[in-house]
Amino acid sequence: MDRKRLFAVDAVALAVYLVVATPALTGVAVHEWLGLGALLAFFVHAVQHAGWVADTVRTALSSPAPARVANLALDALILAAFMVVTVSGLLISGAVLPAFGLYADGYYFWDPLHAISAKALLALLLVHVVVHWKWLYNFVKKQNEAAHGRRGDTGGTDD
């Protein structure tokens, strides 16, 4: 798949997550519905990177490289935290579940679990972005250079 498209989907997924992660910004009901959108963005992201995951698991089993195995472990922790956030969020929902005529017991268990896993997910995603920072920087730099090269910019000012 095209790296630009991968980057665009990843950027949208991160942006949606950042909005969802601040329910004070959107209100709880919008937070819950956008959370379903974040789930969709996550699945698109996961499908796009399924080949990498398969290759990394295969490599980790045959000749493990510490950096790739650590990255895979980080991604597995992100997946676990994301699923806990999603399930617990649905189970404490005051907008999404009632819209479907559903109700879940156990609020006093699921609510703290949701809060803790949301904080863990935010921390793990921050580490994920930092780990990939060099790739992100080089990708943006390369795209910027390609864009300027196509337009014939000389780097001078437009006087």
Residue frames as a rotation matrix with the C-alpha (Angstrom) as fourth column:
MET 1
0.579 0.815 0.000 0.00
0.815 -0.579 0.000 0.00
0.000 0.000 -1.000 0.00
ASP 2
0.204 -0.436 0.877 1.10
0.380 -0.790 -0.481 3.55
0.902 0.431 0.005 -0.71
ARG 3
-0.504 -0.504 -0.701 3.07
0.832 -0.068 -0.550 5.10
0.230 -0.861 0.454 2.17
LYS 4
-0.893 0.235 0.383 1.16
-0.237 -0.971 0.042 8.39
0.382 -0.053 0.923 1.79
ARG 5
0.080 0.985 -0.155 -2.13
-0.377 0.174 0.910 6.58
0.923 -0.015 0.385 2.28
LEU 6
0.095 -0.136 -0.986 -0.74
0.747 0.664 -0.020 4.68
0.658 -0.735 0.165 5.29
PHE 7
-0.846 -0.493 -0.203 0.47
0.509 -0.637 -0.578 7.93
0.156 -0.592 0.791 6.81
ALA 8
-0.640 0.666 0.382 -2.86
-0.471 -0.733 0.491 9.68
0.607 0.134 0.783 6.15
VAL 9
0.334 0.785 -0.521 -4.90
0.008 0.551 0.835 6.90
0.942 -0.283 0.178 7.76
ASP 10
-0.128 -0.466 -0.876 -2.53
0.897 0.322 -0.303 6.77
0.423 -0.824 0.376 10.73
ALA 11
-0.956 -0.234 0.178 -2.71
0.163 -0.926 -0.340 10.56
0.244 -0.296 0.924 11.15
VAL 12
-0.229 0.951 0.208 -6.52
-0.533 -0.301 0.791 10.51
0.814 0.070 0.576 10.99
ALA 13
0.336 0.327 -0.883 -6.64
0.437 0.777 0.454 7.62
0.834 -0.539 0.118 13.50
LEU 14
-0.534 -0.611 -0.584 -4.38
0.815 -0.186 -0.549 9.54
0.227 -0.769 0.598 15.88
ALA 15
-0.885 0.242 0.397 -6.39
-0.230 -0.970 0.079 12.74
0.404 -0.021 0.915 15.47
VAL 16
0.130 0.975 -0.179 -9.69
-0.293 0.210 0.933 10.92
0.947 -0.069 0.313 16.11
TYR 17
0.135 -0.140 -0.981 -8.17
0.776 0.631 0.017 9.25
0.617 -0.763 0.193 19.15
LEU 18
-0.839 -0.528 -0.130 -6.92
0.497 -0.648 -0.578 12.58
0.221 -0.549 0.806 20.55
VAL 19
-0.536 0.741 0.404 -10.40
-0.571 -0.671 0.474 14.09
0.622 0.023 0.782 20.22
VAL 20
0.376 0.693 -0.615 -12.01
-0.012 0.667 0.745 10.99
0.926 -0.273 0.260 21.75
ALA 21
-0.178 -0.566 -0.805 -9.46
0.794 0.401 -0.458 11.03
0.582 -0.720 0.378 24.60
THR 22
-0.990 -0.131 -0.060 -10.74
0.142 -0.813 -0.565 14.42
0.025 -0.567 0.823 25.76
PRO 23
-0.303 0.953 0.002 -14.41
0.891 0.283 0.355 13.96
0.338 0.109 -0.935 26.65
ALA 24
-0.088 0.236 -0.968 -14.41
0.622 -0.746 -0.238 17.38
-0.778 -0.623 -0.081 28.35
LEU 25
-0.848 -0.293 -0.441 -13.92
-0.155 -0.659 0.736 18.82
-0.507 0.693 0.513 24.87
THR 26
-0.850 0.467 -0.244 -16.81
-0.167 0.200 0.965 16.99
0.500 0.861 -0.092 23.22
GLY 27
-0.005 0.833 0.553 -19.16
-0.999 0.014 -0.031 15.96
-0.033 -0.553 0.833 26.01
VAL 28
-0.453 -0.238 0.859 -19.73
-0.473 0.881 -0.005 12.37
-0.756 -0.409 -0.512 27.08
ALA 29
0.523 0.730 0.441 -22.30
0.001 0.516 -0.856 11.40
-0.853 0.448 0.269 24.44
VAL 30
0.829 -0.295 -0.475 -20.14
-0.546 -0.248 -0.800 12.63
0.118 0.923 -0.367 21.54
HIS 31
-0.183 -0.926 0.329 -17.12
-0.967 0.230 0.111 11.02
-0.179 -0.298 -0.938 23.23
GLU 32
-0.113 0.208 0.972 -18.92
-0.225 0.947 -0.229 7.66
-0.968 -0.244 -0.060 23.17
TRP 33
0.853 0.484 0.197 -20.02
0.089 0.237 -0.967 7.86
-0.515 0.842 0.159 19.53
LEU 34
0.600 -0.719 -0.351 -16.61
-0.764 -0.385 -0.517 9.13
0.237 0.578 -0.781 18.40
GLY 35
-0.154 -0.627 0.764 -15.12
-0.760 0.569 0.314 6.23
-0.631 -0.533 -0.564 20.35
LEU 36
0.480 0.378 0.792 -16.86
0.217 0.823 -0.524 3.92
-0.850 0.423 0.313 17.89
GLY 37
0.971 -0.193 -0.143 -15.26
-0.210 -0.390 -0.896 5.97
0.117 0.900 -0.419 15.11
ALA 38
0.144 -0.962 0.232 -11.88
-0.984 -0.115 0.137 5.49
-0.105 -0.248 -0.963 16.79
LEU 39
0.073 -0.041 0.996 -12.57
-0.222 0.973 0.056 1.75
-0.972 -0.226 0.062 16.84
LEU 40
0.892 0.288 0.349 -13.19
0.278 0.261 -0.924 1.85
-0.357 0.921 0.153 13.08
ALA 41
0.715 -0.689 -0.115 -10.01
-0.639 -0.578 -0.508 3.91
0.284 0.437 -0.854 12.51
PHE 42
0.005 -0.713 0.701 -8.08
-0.818 0.400 0.413 1.41
-0.575 -0.575 -0.581 14.62
PHE 43
0.402 0.208 0.892 -9.33
0.167 0.941 -0.294 -1.52
-0.900 0.267 0.343 12.54
VAL 44
0.995 -0.093 0.040 -8.35
0.017 -0.239 -0.971 0.24
0.100 0.967 -0.236 9.30
HIS 45
0.369 -0.911 0.185 -4.91
-0.925 -0.379 -0.017 0.93
0.086 -0.165 -0.983 10.80
ALA 46
0.025 -0.339 0.940 -4.56
-0.522 0.798 0.302 -2.71
-0.853 -0.498 -0.157 11.89
VAL 47
0.755 0.301 0.583 -5.57
0.304 0.627 -0.717 -4.05
-0.581 0.718 0.382 8.47
GLN 48
0.886 -0.447 -0.123 -3.07
-0.378 -0.543 -0.750 -1.75
0.268 0.711 -0.650 6.76
HIS 49
0.023 -0.953 0.303 -0.25
-0.981 -0.080 -0.177 -3.03
0.193 -0.293 -0.936 8.96
ALA 50
0.795 0.355 0.492 -1.27
-0.472 0.872 0.133 -6.71
-0.382 -0.338 0.860 9.05
GLY 51
0.817 -0.542 -0.197 1.58
0.124 0.499 -0.858 -7.62
0.564 0.676 0.475 6.70
TRP 52
-0.044 -0.845 0.533 4.10
-0.590 -0.408 -0.697 -5.96
0.806 -0.345 -0.481 8.99
VAL 53
0.238 0.206 0.949 2.68
-0.948 0.262 0.181 -7.83
-0.211 -0.943 0.257 12.00
ALA 54
0.981 0.160 0.107 2.82
-0.129 0.960 -0.247 -11.17
-0.142 0.229 0.963 10.19
ASP 55
0.515 -0.856 -0.040 6.39
0.055 0.079 -0.995 -10.51
0.855 0.511 0.088 9.02
THR 56
-0.091 -0.557 0.826 7.47
-0.813 -0.438 -0.385 -9.37
0.576 -0.706 -0.412 12.49
VAL 57
0.560 0.337 0.757 5.95
-0.734 0.625 0.265 -12.42
-0.383 -0.704 0.598 14.20
ARG 58
0.971 -0.229 -0.074 7.60
0.146 0.805 -0.576 -14.72
0.192 0.548 0.814 11.64
THR 59
0.225 -0.940 0.257 10.96
-0.141 -0.292 -0.946 -12.94
0.964 0.176 -0.198 12.10
ALA 60
0.114 -0.140 0.984 10.63
-0.963 -0.260 0.075 -12.92
0.245 -0.955 -0.164 15.88
LEU 61
0.832 0.259 0.491 10.23
-0.402 0.890 0.213 -16.69
-0.382 -0.374 0.845 15.84
SER 62
0.860 -0.505 0.067 13.10
0.416 0.619 -0.666 -17.43
0.295 0.601 0.743 13.44
SER 63
-0.260 -0.963 -0.072 15.72
0.880 -0.205 -0.428 -14.79
0.398 -0.175 0.901 14.28
PRO 64
0.662 0.677 -0.322 14.50
0.748 -0.577 0.327 -12.25
0.035 -0.457 -0.889 16.80
ALA 65
-0.423 -0.669 0.610 15.85
0.498 -0.735 -0.461 -8.72
0.757 0.109 0.645 16.54
PRO 66
-0.607 0.158 -0.779 15.39
0.771 -0.119 -0.625 -6.93
-0.191 -0.980 -0.049 19.87
ALA 67
-0.885 0.260 -0.387 14.00
-0.266 -0.963 -0.038 -3.72
-0.383 0.069 0.921 18.34
ARG 68
-0.578 0.698 -0.423 11.38
-0.474 0.135 0.870 -5.53
0.664 0.704 0.252 16.24
VAL 69
-0.378 0.424 -0.823 10.34
0.654 0.752 0.086 -7.79
0.655 -0.506 -0.562 19.11
ALA 70
-0.752 0.070 -0.655 10.06
0.516 -0.556 -0.652 -4.76
-0.409 -0.828 0.382 21.44
ASN 71
-0.834 0.458 -0.308 7.98
-0.550 -0.739 0.390 -2.93
-0.049 0.494 0.868 18.83
LEU 72
-0.425 0.677 -0.601 5.72
-0.058 0.642 0.764 -5.96
0.903 0.360 -0.234 18.47
ALA 73
-0.489 0.205 -0.848 5.36
0.845 0.352 -0.402 -6.17
0.216 -0.913 -0.345 22.26
LEU 74
-0.885 0.160 -0.437 4.49
0.013 -0.930 -0.367 -2.47
-0.465 -0.331 0.821 22.40
ASP 75
-0.665 0.659 -0.352 1.87
-0.613 -0.212 0.761 -2.95
0.427 0.721 0.545 19.70
ALA 76
-0.385 0.515 -0.766 0.42
0.424 0.836 0.349 -5.94
0.820 -0.191 -0.540 21.59
LEU 77
-0.664 0.113 -0.739 0.14
0.700 -0.255 -0.667 -3.81
-0.264 -0.960 0.091 24.75
ILE 78
-0.866 0.372 -0.334 -1.54
-0.439 -0.886 0.150 -1.05
-0.240 0.277 0.930 22.75
LEU 79
-0.521 0.685 -0.510 -4.00
-0.257 0.443 0.859 -3.59
0.814 0.578 -0.055 21.33
ALA 80
-0.424 0.337 -0.841 -4.79
0.784 0.601 -0.154 -4.93
0.454 -0.724 -0.519 24.81
ALA 81
-0.771 0.109 -0.627 -5.26
0.365 -0.731 -0.577 -1.45
-0.521 -0.674 0.524 26.29
PHE 82
-0.829 0.470 -0.302 -7.39
-0.551 -0.596 0.585 -0.36
0.095 0.651 0.753 23.33
MET 83
-0.421 0.695 -0.583 -9.67
0.112 0.677 0.727 -3.38
0.900 0.241 -0.363 23.66
VAL 84
-0.479 0.229 -0.847 -10.05
0.877 0.159 -0.453 -2.85
0.031 -0.960 -0.278 27.43
VAL 85
-0.870 0.156 -0.467 -10.84
-0.068 -0.977 -0.201 0.84
-0.488 -0.144 0.861 26.86
THR 86
-0.721 0.602 -0.344 -13.38
-0.507 -0.119 0.854 -0.06
0.472 0.790 0.391 24.17
VAL 87
-0.342 0.604 -0.720 -15.15
0.460 0.776 0.433 -2.82
0.820 -0.183 -0.543 26.08
SER 88
-0.515 0.131 -0.847 -15.22
0.828 -0.180 -0.531 -0.94
-0.222 -0.975 -0.016 29.37
GLY 89
-0.930 0.168 -0.326 -16.35
-0.218 -0.968 0.124 2.23
-0.294 0.186 0.937 27.58
LEU 90
-0.556 0.765 -0.324 -19.23
-0.271 0.202 0.941 0.41
0.786 0.611 0.095 25.97
LEU 91
-0.264 0.444 -0.856 -20.21
0.718 0.683 0.133 -1.15
0.644 -0.580 -0.499 29.29
ILE 92
-0.494 0.117 -0.862 -20.40
0.693 -0.545 -0.471 2.22
-0.524 -0.830 0.188 31.08
SER 93
-0.887 0.088 0.454 -22.02
0.326 -0.577 0.748 3.94
0.328 0.812 0.483 28.12
GLY 94
-0.475 0.762 -0.439 -24.83
0.302 -0.327 -0.895 6.34
-0.826 -0.558 -0.075 28.80
ALA 95
-0.046 0.422 -0.906 -25.52
-0.741 -0.623 -0.252 7.09
-0.670 0.659 0.341 25.12
VAL 96
-0.564 -0.255 -0.786 -24.44
-0.792 0.435 0.428 4.24
0.233 0.864 -0.447 22.82
LEU 97
-0.979 0.180 -0.099 -25.85
0.199 0.952 -0.235 1.25
0.052 -0.249 -0.967 24.70
PRO 98
-0.398 0.894 -0.204 -29.19
0.157 -0.153 -0.976 2.92
-0.904 -0.420 -0.079 25.50
ALA 99
-0.272 0.271 -0.923 -29.52
-0.868 -0.483 0.113 3.88
-0.416 0.832 0.367 21.82
PHE 100
-0.587 0.018 -0.809 -29.68
-0.500 0.778 0.380 0.14
0.637 0.628 -0.448 21.14
GLY 101
0.476 0.865 0.159 -31.96
-0.616 0.199 0.762 -0.54
0.628 -0.460 0.628 24.11
LEU 102
0.298 -0.473 -0.829 -29.14
0.477 0.826 -0.299 -2.14
0.827 -0.306 0.472 26.13
TYR 103
0.628 -0.178 0.757 -27.84
-0.682 -0.595 0.426 -1.67
0.374 -0.784 -0.495 29.66
ALA 104
0.100 -0.665 -0.740 -24.82
0.192 0.743 -0.642 -3.18
0.976 -0.078 0.202 31.42
ASP 105
0.986 0.152 -0.068 -24.35
0.080 -0.071 0.994 -3.79
0.146 -0.986 -0.082 35.13
GLY 106
0.468 -0.846 -0.254 -21.08
0.871 0.394 0.293 -3.30
-0.147 -0.359 0.922 36.95
TYR 107
0.789 -0.122 0.602 -20.52
0.173 -0.896 -0.409 0.44
0.589 0.426 -0.686 36.48
TYR 108
0.819 -0.450 0.358 -18.34
-0.557 -0.469 0.686 0.66
-0.141 -0.760 -0.634 39.60
PHE 109
0.343 -0.730 0.591 -16.02
0.360 0.683 0.635 -1.98
-0.868 -0.005 0.497 38.18
TRP 110
0.322 -0.165 0.932 -15.99
0.945 0.115 -0.306 -0.85
-0.057 0.980 0.193 34.53
ASP 111
0.954 0.097 0.282 -15.67
0.141 -0.980 -0.142 2.91
0.263 0.176 -0.949 35.13
PRO 112
0.596 -0.802 0.032 -12.33
-0.478 -0.322 0.817 2.79
-0.645 -0.502 -0.576 37.02
LEU 113
0.089 -0.544 0.834 -11.07
0.531 0.734 0.422 0.14
-0.842 0.406 0.355 34.59
HIS 114
0.644 0.215 0.734 -11.99
0.755 -0.335 -0.564 2.46
0.124 0.917 -0.378 31.71
ALA 115
0.960 -0.273 0.061 -10.17
-0.280 -0.944 0.174 5.40
0.010 -0.184 -0.983 33.30
ILE 116
0.340 -0.881 0.330 -7.02
-0.288 0.236 0.928 3.39
-0.895 -0.410 -0.173 34.08
SER 117
0.079 -0.302 0.950 -6.86
0.747 0.649 0.145 1.69
-0.660 0.698 0.276 30.68
ALA 118
0.864 0.246 0.439 -7.46
0.481 -0.661 -0.576 5.01
0.149 0.709 -0.689 28.90
LYS 119
0.767 -0.641 -0.025 -4.48
-0.560 -0.687 0.463 6.53
-0.314 -0.341 -0.886 30.69
ALA 120
0.072 -0.738 0.671 -2.36
0.042 0.674 0.737 3.46
-0.997 -0.025 0.079 29.93
LEU 121
0.424 0.159 0.891 -3.39
0.850 0.270 -0.453 3.62
-0.313 0.950 -0.020 26.26
LEU 122
0.994 -0.067 0.091 -2.47
-0.033 -0.945 -0.325 7.30
0.108 0.320 -0.941 26.03
ALA 123
0.426 -0.891 0.156 0.96
-0.598 -0.148 0.788 6.59
-0.679 -0.428 -0.596 27.54
LEU 124
0.020 -0.395 0.918 1.53
0.402 0.844 0.355 3.60
-0.916 0.362 0.175 25.22
LEU 125
0.706 0.279 0.651 0.51
0.706 -0.203 -0.679 5.62
-0.058 0.939 -0.340 22.15
LEU 126
0.877 -0.468 -0.111 2.91
-0.452 -0.880 0.144 8.37
-0.165 -0.076 -0.983 23.18
VAL 127
0.035 -0.879 0.476 5.71
-0.309 0.443 0.842 5.79
-0.951 -0.177 -0.255 23.37
HIS 128
0.272 0.154 0.950 4.58
0.721 0.621 -0.307 4.39
-0.637 0.769 0.058 19.99
VAL 129
0.969 0.098 0.228 4.83
0.225 -0.732 -0.643 7.83
0.104 0.674 -0.731 18.35
VAL 130
0.582 -0.813 0.017 8.23
-0.685 -0.478 0.550 8.47
-0.439 -0.331 -0.835 19.97
VAL 131
0.033 -0.557 0.830 9.53
0.117 0.827 0.550 5.08
-0.993 0.079 0.092 18.80
HIS 132
0.217 0.138 0.966 8.42
0.933 0.261 -0.247 5.90
-0.286 0.955 -0.072 15.25
TRP 133
0.633 0.081 -0.770 9.47
0.120 -0.993 -0.006 9.55
-0.765 -0.089 -0.638 15.40
LYS 134
-0.416 -0.874 -0.251 12.51
-0.202 -0.180 0.963 9.11
-0.886 0.451 -0.102 13.13
TRP 135
-0.631 0.271 0.727 10.39
0.733 0.517 0.443 7.37
-0.255 0.812 -0.525 10.46
LEU 136
0.463 0.880 -0.107 7.70
0.816 -0.470 -0.336 10.07
-0.346 0.068 -0.936 10.76
TYR 137
0.355 -0.417 -0.837 10.25
-0.113 -0.908 0.405 12.87
-0.928 -0.049 -0.369 10.48
ASN 138
-0.710 -0.698 0.091 11.97
-0.035 0.163 0.986 11.32
-0.703 0.697 -0.140 7.47
PHE 139
-0.325 0.684 0.653 8.63
0.918 0.394 0.044 10.62
-0.228 0.614 -0.756 5.77
VAL 140
0.687 0.607 -0.399 7.39
0.532 -0.794 -0.294 14.21
-0.495 -0.011 -0.869 6.20
LYS 141
0.041 -0.771 -0.636 10.78
-0.264 -0.622 0.737 15.59
-0.964 0.138 -0.230 5.13
LYS 142
-0.780 -0.332 0.530 10.80
0.335 0.494 0.802 13.38
-0.528 0.803 -0.275 2.00
GLN 143
0.075 0.901 0.428 7.23
0.980 0.013 -0.198 14.38
-0.184 0.434 -0.882 1.11
ASN 144
0.654 0.115 -0.747 8.06
0.189 -0.982 0.014 18.05
-0.732 -0.150 -0.664 1.60
GLU 145
-0.388 -0.872 -0.299 11.15
-0.234 -0.221 0.947 17.78
-0.892 0.437 -0.118 -0.60
ALA 146
-0.653 0.207 0.729 9.17
0.692 0.553 0.463 15.95
-0.307 0.807 -0.505 -3.29
ALA 147
0.456 0.889 -0.037 6.44
0.821 -0.437 -0.369 18.60
-0.344 0.138 -0.929 -3.21
HIS 148
0.471 -0.340 -0.814 8.92
-0.170 -0.940 0.295 21.44
-0.866 -0.001 -0.500 -3.55
GLY 149
-0.621 -0.758 0.200 10.81
-0.004 0.258 0.966 19.62
-0.784 0.599 -0.163 -6.29
ARG 150
-0.289 0.612 0.736 7.64
0.915 0.403 0.024 19.10
-0.282 0.680 -0.676 -8.35
ARG 151
0.735 0.635 -0.240 6.69
0.560 -0.767 -0.312 22.76
-0.383 0.095 -0.919 -8.16
GLY 152
0.297 -0.699 0.650 10.12
0.742 -0.259 -0.618 23.86
0.601 0.666 0.442 -9.24
ASP 153
0.998 0.049 0.027 10.66
0.019 -0.746 0.665 25.95
0.053 -0.664 -0.746 -6.09
THR 154
0.251 -0.965 0.082 14.16
0.227 -0.024 -0.973 27.31
0.941 0.263 0.214 -5.82
GLY 155
0.041 -0.190 -0.981 13.84
0.988 0.155 0.011 28.17
0.150 -0.970 0.194 -2.15
GLY 156
-0.889 -0.382 0.252 13.83
0.370 -0.924 -0.097 31.90
0.270 0.007 0.963 -2.86
THR 157
-0.503 0.731 -0.462 11.18
0.282 -0.367 -0.887 34.41
-0.817 -0.576 -0.021 -1.92
ASP 158
-0.080 0.587 0.805 8.30
0.996 0.025 0.081 35.49
0.027 0.809 -0.587 -4.11
ASP 159
-0.351 -0.099 -0.931 9.08
0.351 -0.936 -0.032 39.19
-0.868 -0.338 0.363 -4.65
